[in-house]
Amino acid sequence: MKYQKMKKYFIILALATSLIAGIIFTSYQSSTKRLVAAQTKLVEAAQTKLLYTKVELNTTVKDENSTAQNANNTNEWMAFKSEVELKIRDNEILITELKGEISDALNKKKVVYLEEQIKYMKANLINYEKSPNNWESFKRGFNFELDAIEKALKDLMLDNEK
């Protein structure tokens, strides 16, 4: 009987030892995993913060460049606007002169058409000033149209002189 009792204690002791060893081993492994996971989270957080810092820095640089570009565009816009307004005034004077001199019905229609184009150009200038966008495209297109009007006016003046 003693032998059976002792055998029973050994079995219980062996089971308890293996159970304790298993618990210790799993908790040790779990804390190691937790440590690795925490380190990974820290690294990811640092990388994310670095990424946000780079994005903020890039945004700040773009904002500063945009501000500088806007200042340049503002100066360029003011010079362009005053130059164009002078050309438009000159063209309006030419149109007024041509209206008084031309007797041909076809040429009168051309003068009226060019007068409407000048009004349209003035409206475009005002609209662009209210909501500026794509400066280079606007400038190129506006100059092209203004040059076409000036050429048509000169052609009309030459036709009228003949």
Secondary structure, 3 states (H helix, E strand, C coil): CHHHHHHHHHHHHHHHHHHHHHHHHHHHHHHHHHHHHHHHHHHHHHHHHHHHHHHHHHHHHHHHHHHHHHHHHHHHHHHHHHHHHHHHHHHHHHHHHHHHHCCCHHHHHHHHHHHHHHHHHHHHHHHHHHCCCCHHHHHHHHHHHHHHHHHHHHHHHHHHHC
